[in-house]
Amino acid sequence: MSMLQTDMATDYWSLSESEIFSRINERKKDMAGRLLILCHHYQQDSLFQFADLTGDSLKLAREAAAVHDRECIVFCGVHFMAESADILAQAHQKVMLPHLQAGCPMADMAGVGAVEMAYKELVLANIVTSEATLVPVTYVNSSAVIKAFVGERDGSVCTSANAQRVLAWALAQGEKVFFFPDEHLGRNSALALGISPEHICVWHRGELLGGNSVAQLRQARILLWDGYCEVHMRFLPEHVRRWRLREPDIQIMVHPECTSELVRVADRYGSTEAIIEAVRSSPAGSKWAIGTETNLVTRLQKQHSDKQIHLLAPLPCQCATMDRNQPVHLLWLLDNLIAGRVVNQIIVPPLVAEKARQSLAQMLAI
């Protein structure tokens, strides 16, 4: 499947925002009963307003899978999210992205070829007795082929909400755990379980034995792929210190994709849904500085005007690849569907989907 976005007719680019919004609403009426639009929390409000379901990536995929009567599922998010929706969708349902190049740099940091090679190196160097004793755990923010690799090896997917629980399970299964693609979620979860830093190793892509000595790897219980979220890396411990000097009673909450140095000085950390719930359930007048994607923080500000909610960093921290999805792309996609043409469909090959479902099922079993 081509991952190049098809050029749209120039007429679309001459439309005003109000015209685009009006026509999207018309298309939604035209396709009532056939269409389901999903929006991730990090999407801009200009798209978020058209969502039938909102949430984080796995929540949306699971909720969409429970809706069997909509044949067209449009996922306003990034590529791996649409893949998860396709894996869990019914055979008659088609999953589409508004913009095909809305990807996730972190997910792309863990290519299946590189991961397979890392496994082979660890066996050849006698770090583990066999690949079967190295338990893989992948963050849901990973490609379908990585989820399939994990499923093949009886590993598990995890989310930012349950990573600690899944990691505890994995540690009980084999000699070592390989966690990818997000180094920081893996480290924060490991430290929360009481794993000492000397038993955690970072596997640096492209380096022999991940840039580690044999002794370091033998001592490690958890190996962390050196992937990261470009957005969450922009939040720094210095930002926490500045807010506390300015507002001593402010509460600092950050996402677990942030560095452990930041998590350590924050008041709380948690998944996207946990951040939303923490703000929602806090009393009027509460003050928050939140370390996660800008669009979510801005939306929380609008929804909770009785509270003081700020972005932790001084400058906007947006997911640039997710922002490739724009209302004009959604309109173009819906116009094509009305005309009987399916564009930007995300199709996970059946064998990959079957193995990926195994890793998702393992997480649910845990």
ABEGO torsion letter per residue (X at the ends): XBABBBBBBAAAAABBAAAAAAAAAAAAAAABGABBBBBBAABBAAAAAABABBEBAAAAAAAAAABAABABBBBBBBAAAAAAAAAABBAABBBBBABAABBBAAAAABBAAAAAAAAAAAAAAGABABAAABBBBBBABBBAAAAAAAAAAGBBBBBAAAAAAAAAAAAAABABBBBOABAAAAAAAAAAAGBBAAABBBBBBGBBGGGBBAAAAAABABBBBABBBAAAAABBAAAAAAAAAABAABBBBBBAABBAAAAAABABBBBAAAAAAAAAABBBGBBBBBBBBAAAAAAAAAABAABBBBBABABBBBBAAAAABBAAAAAAAAAAAAAGBBBGBBBBBAAAAAAAAAAAAAAAAX
